[in-house]
Amino acid sequence: MKFLLIRVISVLLLALGIATKFYSGIASEFIHNHLGGVIYVLFWILFFSIIFPKFSNLKLSIWVFLATSAIEFTQLIHTPFIDSLREYFVIRALMGSTFNPFDFIGYLVGAVLGYILLVITEKKSLDAL
């Protein structure tokens, strides 16, 4: 039950995350730049919770936060090769293109929400037993 719920939520988050890149309404800059980061971290926490089900929820959330933070720092590196990769939507969506220290706030919010979501889904699956 837990993995089915996580898979459904992951698919929804993936669609929502992609949608944030194309949204053009009210607060579009905030949604593109910051809400997308929250969704990005949430998605990866859920994704890796399926691959590594024995990892503790807290460790998994911390590792994803640290990994996404490290990826943020790679945005300070601009070489012709890396910049040519960033021209592709999928690479740009995964790696980003411009360093923004405020992104760490979104990553932290996503990590906390991801941790809470894992705890809730774990509790729901235990309650179902």
TIVO-2410 file (N, C-alpha, C; in nm, 3 decimals):
# residues 129
REC num residu      c1      c2      c3 atome chaine
REC   1      M   0.083  -0.120   0.000     N      A
REC   1      M   0.000   0.000   0.000    CA      A
REC   1      M   0.087   0.126   0.000     C      A
REC   2      K   0.190   0.126   0.086     N      A
REC   2      K   0.278   0.243   0.097    CA      A
REC   2      K   0.344   0.275  -0.037     C      A
REC   3      F   0.397   0.172  -0.104     N      A
REC   3      F   0.469   0.198  -0.229    CA      A
REC   3      F   0.375   0.242  -0.340     C      A
REC   4      L   0.255   0.192  -0.341     N      A
REC   4      L   0.157   0.236  -0.441    CA      A
REC   4      L   0.125   0.384  -0.421     C      A
REC   5      L   0.101   0.422  -0.298     N      A
REC   5      L   0.071   0.561  -0.266    CA      A
REC   5      L   0.189   0.651  -0.302     C      A
REC   6      I   0.310   0.609  -0.270     N      A
REC   6      I   0.428   0.688  -0.302    CA      A
REC   6      I   0.446   0.700  -0.453     C      A
REC   7      R   0.421   0.593  -0.526     N      A
REC   7      R   0.433   0.597  -0.673    CA      A
REC   7      R   0.332   0.694  -0.734     C      A
REC   8      V   0.210   0.690  -0.685     N      A
REC   8      V   0.106   0.781  -0.737    CA      A
REC   8      V   0.144   0.926  -0.708     C      A
REC   9      I   0.186   0.953  -0.586     N      A
REC   9      I   0.226   1.088  -0.548    CA      A
REC   9      I   0.347   1.131  -0.631     C      A
REC  10      S   0.441   1.041  -0.655     N      A
REC  10      S   0.560   1.074  -0.735    CA      A
REC  10      S   0.524   1.113  -0.877     C      A
REC  11      V   0.434   1.040  -0.937     N      A
REC  11      V   0.391   1.073  -1.073    CA      A
REC  11      V   0.323   1.210  -1.076     C      A
REC  12      L   0.240   1.236  -0.976     N      A
REC  12      L   0.174   1.367  -0.968    CA      A
REC  12      L   0.276   1.478  -0.948     C      A
REC  13      L   0.375   1.455  -0.863     N      A
REC  13      L   0.480   1.554  -0.840    CA      A
REC  13      L   0.562   1.578  -0.966     C      A
REC  14      L   0.592   1.473  -1.039     N      A
REC  14      L   0.667   1.487  -1.163    CA      A
REC  14      L   0.591   1.575  -1.261     C      A
REC  15      A   0.463   1.547  -1.278     N      A
REC  15      A   0.380   1.629  -1.368    CA      A
REC  15      A   0.372   1.773  -1.320     C      A
REC  16      L   0.354   1.791  -1.190     N      A
REC  16      L   0.344   1.925  -1.133    CA      A
REC  16      L   0.477   2.000  -1.146     C      A
REC  17      G   0.586   1.930  -1.124     N      A
REC  17      G   0.719   1.991  -1.138    CA      A
REC  17      G   0.745   2.039  -1.280     C      A
REC  18      I   0.708   1.958  -1.379     N      A
REC  18      I   0.724   1.999  -1.519    CA      A
REC  18      I   0.632   2.117  -1.548     C      A
REC  19      A   0.513   2.113  -1.495     N      A
REC  19      A   0.417   2.222  -1.518    CA      A
REC  19      A   0.469   2.355  -1.462     C      A
REC  20      T   0.546   2.351  -1.352     N      A
REC  20      T   0.598   2.476  -1.296    CA      A
REC  20      T   0.693   2.546  -1.394     C      A
REC  21      K   0.756   2.471  -1.482     N      A
REC  21      K   0.849   2.530  -1.578    CA      A
REC  21      K   0.777   2.601  -1.692     C      A
REC  22      F   0.649   2.571  -1.710     N      A
REC  22      F   0.572   2.631  -1.820    CA      A
REC  22      F   0.464   2.727  -1.772     C      A
REC  23      Y   0.445   2.738  -1.643     N      A
REC  23      Y   0.341   2.824  -1.586    CA      A
REC  23      Y   0.373   2.970  -1.617     C      A
REC  24      S   0.270   3.046  -1.654     N      A
REC  24      S   0.293   3.187  -1.688    CA      A
REC  24      S   0.191   3.280  -1.623     C      A
REC  25      G   0.130   3.240  -1.515     N      A
REC  25      G   0.030   3.322  -1.449    CA      A
REC  25      G   0.087   3.402  -1.334     C      A
REC  26      I   0.001   3.426  -1.236     N      A
REC  26      I   0.038   3.503  -1.118    CA      A
REC  26      I   0.153   3.435  -1.044     C      A
REC  27      A   0.250   3.515  -1.003     N      A
REC  27      A   0.367   3.468  -0.927    CA      A
REC  27      A   0.448   3.364  -1.004     C      A
REC  28      S   0.452   3.376  -1.135     N      A
REC  28      S   0.521   3.274  -1.216    CA      A
REC  28      S   0.670   3.266  -1.185     C      A
REC  29      E   0.734   3.377  -1.153     N      A
REC  29      E   0.877   3.373  -1.120    CA      A
REC  29      E   0.901   3.291  -0.993     C      A
REC  30      F   0.817   3.313  -0.892     N      A
REC  30      F   0.828   3.235  -0.769    CA      A
REC  30      F   0.802   3.087  -0.796     C      A
REC  31      I   0.701   3.059  -0.874     N      A
REC  31      I   0.665   2.920  -0.903    CA      A
REC  31      I   0.776   2.852  -0.984     C      A
REC  32      H   0.829   2.920  -1.085     N      A
REC  32      H   0.938   2.863  -1.166    CA      A
REC  32      H   1.060   2.835  -1.080     C      A
REC  33      N   1.097   2.935  -1.001     N      A
REC  33      N   1.226   2.929  -0.934    CA      A
REC  33      N   1.225   2.862  -0.798     C      A
REC  34      H   1.118   2.876  -0.723     N      A
REC  34      H   1.123   2.827  -0.585    CA      A
REC  34      H   1.028   2.710  -0.557     C      A
REC  35      L   0.904   2.720  -0.602     N      A
REC  35      L   0.812   2.609  -0.581    CA      A
REC  35      L   0.861   2.484  -0.656     C      A
REC  36      G   0.920   2.507  -0.772     N      A
REC  36      G   0.977   2.395  -0.847    CA      A
REC  36      G   1.085   2.323  -0.768     C      A
REC  37      G   1.164   2.397  -0.690     N      A
REC  37      G   1.268   2.336  -0.607    CA      A
REC  37      G   1.211   2.251  -0.496     C      A
REC  38      V   1.102   2.298  -0.437     N      A
REC  38      V   1.033   2.220  -0.332    CA      A
REC  38      V   0.984   2.088  -0.392     C      A
REC  39      I   0.919   2.097  -0.507     N      A
REC  39      I   0.864   1.978  -0.573    CA      A
REC  39      I   0.977   1.883  -0.615     C      A
REC  40      Y   1.086   1.940  -0.664     N      A
REC  40      Y   1.202   1.863  -0.708    CA      A
REC  40      Y   1.255   1.776  -0.594     C      A
REC  41      V   1.275   1.835  -0.477     N      A
REC  41      V   1.327   1.761  -0.362    CA      A
REC  41      V   1.225   1.658  -0.314     C      A
REC  42      L   1.099   1.696  -0.308     N      A
REC  42      L   0.993   1.601  -0.269    CA      A
REC  42      L   0.993   1.479  -0.359     C      A
REC  43      F   0.999   1.504  -0.490     N      A
REC  43      F   0.998   1.393  -0.586    CA      A
REC  43      F   1.115   1.298  -0.561     C      A
REC  44      W   1.236   1.353  -0.547     N      A
REC  44      W   1.354   1.267  -0.531    CA      A
REC  44      W   1.350   1.191  -0.400     C      A
REC  45      I   1.298   1.249  -0.295     N      A
REC  45      I   1.285   1.177  -0.168    CA      A
REC  45      I   1.192   1.057  -0.186     C      A
REC  46      L   1.079   1.079  -0.249     N      A
REC  46      L   0.985   0.968  -0.271    CA      A
REC  46      L   1.044   0.864  -0.365     C      A
REC  47      F   1.109   0.909  -0.472     N      A
REC  47      F   1.171   0.819  -0.568    CA      A
REC  47      F   1.274   0.729  -0.499     C      A
REC  48      F   1.363   0.789  -0.421     N      A
REC  48      F   1.467   0.710  -0.356    CA      A
REC  48      F   1.412   0.626  -0.241     C      A
REC  49      S   1.299   0.663  -0.185     N      A
REC  49      S   1.239   0.581  -0.080    CA      A
REC  49      S   1.189   0.448  -0.137     C      A
REC  50      I   1.157   0.447  -0.265     N      A
REC  50      I   1.115   0.323  -0.331    CA      A
REC  50      I   1.238   0.237  -0.359     C      A
REC  51      I   1.346   0.300  -0.404     N      A
REC  51      I   1.467   0.226  -0.439    CA      A
REC  51      I   1.541   0.176  -0.314     C      A
REC  52      F   1.540   0.258  -0.208     N      A
REC  52      F   1.609   0.224  -0.083    CA      A
REC  52      F   1.510   0.220   0.033     C      A
REC  53      P   1.422   0.121   0.036     N      A
REC  53      P   1.317   0.120   0.139    CA      A
REC  53      P   1.369   0.100   0.281     C      A
REC  54      K   1.491   0.050   0.296     N      A
REC  54      K   1.546   0.027   0.431    CA      A
REC  54      K   1.609   0.153   0.491     C      A
REC  55      F   1.633   0.255   0.408     N      A
REC  55      F   1.689   0.381   0.458    CA      A
REC  55      F   1.590   0.445   0.553     C      A
REC  56      S   1.639   0.506   0.658     N      A
REC  56      S   1.548   0.578   0.747    CA      A
REC  56      S   1.496   0.702   0.674     C      A
REC  57      N   1.376   0.740   0.708     N      A
REC  57      N   1.314   0.856   0.645    CA      A
REC  57      N   1.399   0.982   0.664     C      A
REC  58      L   1.454   0.998   0.782     N      A
REC  58      L   1.533   1.117   0.811    CA      A
REC  58      L   1.663   1.118   0.730     C      A
REC  59      K   1.733   1.006   0.727     N      A
REC  59      K   1.859   0.999   0.651    CA      A
REC  59      K   1.834   1.024   0.503     C      A
REC  60      L   1.729   0.965   0.450     N      A
REC  60      L   1.697   0.981   0.310    CA      A
REC  60      L   1.668   1.128   0.278     C      A
REC  61      S   1.591   1.192   0.362     N      A
REC  61      S   1.557   1.333   0.342    CA      A
REC  61      S   1.681   1.421   0.350     C      A
REC  62      I   1.769   1.392   0.443     N      A
REC  62      I   1.893   1.469   0.457    CA      A
REC  62      I   1.983   1.449   0.334     C      A
REC  63      W   1.997   1.324   0.289     N      A
REC  63      W   2.083   1.297   0.174    CA      A
REC  63      W   2.031   1.366   0.048     C      A
REC  64      V   1.901   1.363   0.027     N      A
REC  64      V   1.846   1.429  -0.091    CA      A
REC  64      V   1.866   1.580  -0.080     C      A
REC  65      F   1.846   1.636   0.038     N      A
REC  65      F   1.872   1.780   0.057    CA      A
REC  65      F   2.017   1.812   0.025     C      A
REC  66      L   2.110   1.733   0.076     N      A
REC  66      L   2.252   1.758   0.052    CA      A
REC  66      L   2.288   1.742  -0.096     C      A
REC  67      A   2.231   1.641  -0.161     N      A
REC  67      A   2.260   1.619  -0.303    CA      A
REC  67      A   2.205   1.734  -0.389     C      A
REC  68      T   2.083   1.776  -0.361     N      A
REC  68      T   2.027   1.887  -0.441    CA      A
REC  68      T   2.103   2.017  -0.412     C      A
REC  69      S   2.151   2.032  -0.290     N      A
REC  69      S   2.232   2.150  -0.257    CA      A
REC  69      S   2.364   2.146  -0.333     C      A
REC  70      A   2.424   2.029  -0.342     N      A
REC  70      A   2.548   2.015  -0.418    CA      A
REC  70      A   2.526   2.046  -0.565     C      A
REC  71      I   2.414   1.999  -0.618     N      A
REC  71      I   2.381   2.028  -0.758    CA      A
REC  71      I   2.364   2.179  -0.777     C      A
REC  72      E   2.306   2.246  -0.679     N      A
REC  72      E   2.291   2.392  -0.687    CA      A
REC  72      E   2.428   2.458  -0.702     C      A
REC  73      F   2.526   2.409  -0.629     N      A
REC  73      F   2.660   2.468  -0.639    CA      A
REC  73      F   2.724   2.444  -0.776     C      A
REC  74      T   2.684   2.337  -0.845     N      A
REC  74      T   2.740   2.314  -0.979    CA      A
REC  74      T   2.694   2.422  -1.077     C      A
REC  75      Q   2.590   2.495  -1.040     N      A
REC  75      Q   2.542   2.602  -1.128    CA      A
REC  75      Q   2.639   2.720  -1.131     C      A
REC  76      L   2.737   2.720  -1.042     N      A
REC  76      L   2.841   2.822  -1.045    CA      A
REC  76      L   2.947   2.791  -1.150     C      A
REC  77      I   2.946   2.668  -1.201     N      A
REC  77      I   3.045   2.624  -1.300    CA      A
REC  77      I   2.986   2.644  -1.440     C      A
REC  78      H   3.058   2.719  -1.520     N      A
REC  78      H   3.013   2.743  -1.657    CA      A
REC  78      H   3.128   2.717  -1.753     C      A
REC  79      T   3.120   2.603  -1.818     N      A
REC  79      T   3.215   2.569  -1.924    CA      A
REC  79      T   3.133   2.552  -2.051     C      A
REC  80      P   3.194   2.562  -2.166     N      A
REC  80      P   3.117   2.543  -2.290    CA      A
REC  80      P   3.044   2.409  -2.293     C      A
REC  81      F   3.110   2.303  -2.244     N      A
REC  81      F   3.047   2.171  -2.246    CA      A
REC  81      F   2.925   2.166  -2.155     C      A
REC  82      I   2.941   2.210  -2.030     N      A
REC  82      I   2.829   2.205  -1.935    CA      A
REC  82      I   2.715   2.297  -1.980     C      A
REC  83      D   2.751   2.416  -2.029     N      A
REC  83      D   2.647   2.508  -2.076    CA      A
REC  83      D   2.574   2.453  -2.198     C      A
REC  84      S   2.645   2.377  -2.283     N      A
REC  84      S   2.577   2.316  -2.398    CA      A
REC  84      S   2.479   2.208  -2.353     C      A
REC  85      L   2.513   2.136  -2.245     N      A
REC  85      L   2.420   2.036  -2.190    CA      A
REC  85      L   2.296   2.103  -2.134     C      A
REC  86      R   2.315   2.219  -2.071     N      A
REC  86      R   2.203   2.290  -2.009    CA      A
REC  86      R   2.104   2.345  -2.110     C      A
REC  87      E   2.139   2.342  -2.237     N      A
REC  87      E   2.045   2.386  -2.341    CA      A
REC  87      E   1.929   2.288  -2.356     C      A
REC  88      Y   1.947   2.164  -2.311     N      A
REC  88      Y   1.841   2.063  -2.319    CA      A
REC  88      Y   1.751   2.075  -2.197     C      A
REC  89      F   1.621   2.073  -2.220     N      A
REC  89      F   1.523   2.095  -2.113    CA      A
REC  89      F   1.545   1.999  -1.996     C      A
REC  90      V   1.561   1.871  -2.024     N      A
REC  90      V   1.572   1.772  -1.917    CA      A
REC  90      V   1.697   1.798  -1.831     C      A
REC  91      I   1.808   1.826  -1.895     N      A
REC  91      I   1.931   1.855  -1.821    CA      A
REC  91      I   1.916   1.984  -1.741     C      A
REC  92      R   1.860   2.087  -1.803     N      A
REC  92      R   1.839   2.215  -1.734    CA      A
REC  92      R   1.744   2.197  -1.616     C      A
REC  93      A   1.641   2.114  -1.633     N      A
REC  93      A   1.546   2.090  -1.525    CA      A
REC  93      A   1.612   2.014  -1.410     C      A
REC  94      L   1.704   1.924  -1.440     N      A
REC  94      L   1.771   1.846  -1.336    CA      A
REC  94      L   1.886   1.922  -1.270     C      A
REC  95      M   1.964   1.993  -1.351     N      A
REC  95      M   2.084   2.061  -1.300    CA      A
REC  95      M   2.063   2.208  -1.268     C      A
REC  96      G   1.964   2.267  -1.331     N      A
REC  96      G   1.946   2.411  -1.318    CA      A
REC  96      G   2.049   2.483  -1.403     C      A
REC  97      S   2.042   2.615  -1.402     N      A
REC  97      S   2.135   2.691  -1.485    CA      A
REC  97      S   2.196   2.811  -1.413     C      A
REC  98      T   2.127   2.863  -1.313     N      A
REC  98      T   2.173   2.984  -1.245    CA      A
REC  98      T   2.173   2.962  -1.095     C      A
REC  99      F   2.285   2.986  -1.032     N      A
REC  99      F   2.296   2.971  -0.887    CA      A
REC  99      F   2.211   3.077  -0.818     C      A
REC 100      N   2.132   3.032  -0.721     N      A
REC 100      N   2.050   3.124  -0.642    CA      A
REC 100      N   2.049   3.071  -0.498     C      A
REC 101      P   2.111   3.143  -0.405     N      A
REC 101      P   2.117   3.093  -0.267    CA      A
REC 101      P   1.979   3.075  -0.203     C      A
REC 102      F   1.878   3.145  -0.254     N      A
REC 102      F   1.744   3.129  -0.199    CA      A
REC 102      F   1.683   2.993  -0.234     C      A
REC 103      D   1.741   2.925  -0.332     N      A
REC 103      D   1.693   2.791  -0.367    CA      A
REC 103      D   1.709   2.693  -0.251     C      A
REC 104      F   1.809   2.717  -0.165     N      A
REC 104      F   1.831   2.628  -0.052    CA      A
REC 104      F   1.711   2.626   0.042     C      A
REC 105      I   1.640   2.737   0.050     N      A
REC 105      I   1.519   2.742   0.133    CA      A
REC 105      I   1.414   2.646   0.077     C      A
REC 106      G   1.394   2.651  -0.054     N      A
REC 106      G   1.300   2.559  -0.118    CA      A
REC 106      G   1.340   2.414  -0.100     C      A
REC 107      Y   1.470   2.388  -0.110     N      A
REC 107      Y   1.518   2.251  -0.092    CA      A
REC 107      Y   1.494   2.203   0.051     C      A
REC 108      L   1.516   2.293   0.147     N      A
REC 108      L   1.492   2.257   0.286    CA      A
REC 108      L   1.344   2.232   0.312     C      A
REC 109      V   1.259   2.318   0.259     N      A
REC 109      V   1.114   2.298   0.273    CA      A
REC 109      V   1.073   2.166   0.210     C      A
REC 110      G   1.125   2.137   0.091     N      A
REC 110      G   1.094   2.010   0.024    CA      A
REC 110      G   1.141   1.890   0.104     C      A
REC 111      A   1.260   1.902   0.166     N      A
REC 111      A   1.313   1.791   0.247    CA      A
REC 111      A   1.226   1.767   0.370     C      A
REC 112      V   1.185   1.875   0.435     N      A
REC 112      V   1.099   1.861   0.554    CA      A
REC 112      V   0.964   1.802   0.515     C      A
REC 113      L   0.906   1.853   0.407     N      A
REC 113      L   0.776   1.799   0.361    CA      A
REC 113      L   0.790   1.653   0.317     C      A
REC 114      G   0.901   1.621   0.251     N      A
REC 114      G   0.925   1.483   0.209    CA      A
REC 114      G   0.935   1.389   0.328     C      A
REC 115      Y   1.007   1.433   0.429     N      A
REC 115      Y   1.020   1.354   0.552    CA      A
REC 115      Y   0.882   1.332   0.615     C      A
REC 116      I   0.804   1.439   0.627     N      A
REC 116      I   0.670   1.429   0.686    CA      A
REC 116      I   0.583   1.335   0.604     C      A
REC 117      L   0.590   1.347   0.472     N      A
REC 117      L   0.509   1.261   0.385    CA      A
REC 117      L   0.548   1.114   0.401     C      A
REC 118      L   0.677   1.086   0.411     N      A
REC 118      L   0.720   0.947   0.433    CA      A
REC 118      L   0.671   0.893   0.566     C      A
REC 119      V   0.677   0.975   0.670     N      A
REC 119      V   0.629   0.933   0.802    CA      A
REC 119      V   0.479   0.906   0.796     C      A
REC 120      I   0.405   0.993   0.729     N      A
REC 120      I   0.259   0.975   0.719    CA      A
REC 120      I   0.226   0.849   0.640     C      A
REC 121      T   0.293   0.827   0.526     N      A
REC 121      T   0.263   0.707   0.447    CA      A
REC 121      T   0.303   0.580   0.521     C      A
REC 122      E   0.411   0.589   0.598     N      A
REC 122      E   0.452   0.473   0.678    CA      A
REC 122      E   0.348   0.442   0.785     C      A
REC 123      K   0.300   0.546   0.851     N      A
REC 123      K   0.198   0.529   0.954    CA      A
REC 123      K   0.069   0.474   0.894     C      A
REC 124      K   0.030   0.527   0.777     N      A
REC 124      K  -0.092   0.479   0.710    CA      A
REC 124      K  -0.079   0.330   0.675     C      A
REC 125      S   0.038   0.290   0.627     N      A
REC 125      S   0.054   0.150   0.589    CA      A
REC 125      S   0.057   0.060   0.713     C      A
REC 126      L   0.110   0.110   0.825     N      A
REC 126      L   0.109   0.033   0.950    CA      A
REC 126      L  -0.033   0.023   1.006     C      A
REC 127      D  -0.109   0.131   0.994     N      A
REC 127      D  -0.248   0.130   1.039    CA      A
REC 127      D  -0.334   0.034   0.960     C      A
REC 128      A  -0.297   0.014   0.831     N      A
REC 128      A  -0.373  -0.076   0.745    CA      A
REC 128      A  -0.352  -0.222   0.784     C      A
REC 129      L  -0.241  -0.250   0.854     N      A
REC 129      L  -0.215  -0.388   0.897    CA      A
REC 129      L  -0.302  -0.418   1.012     C      A
***
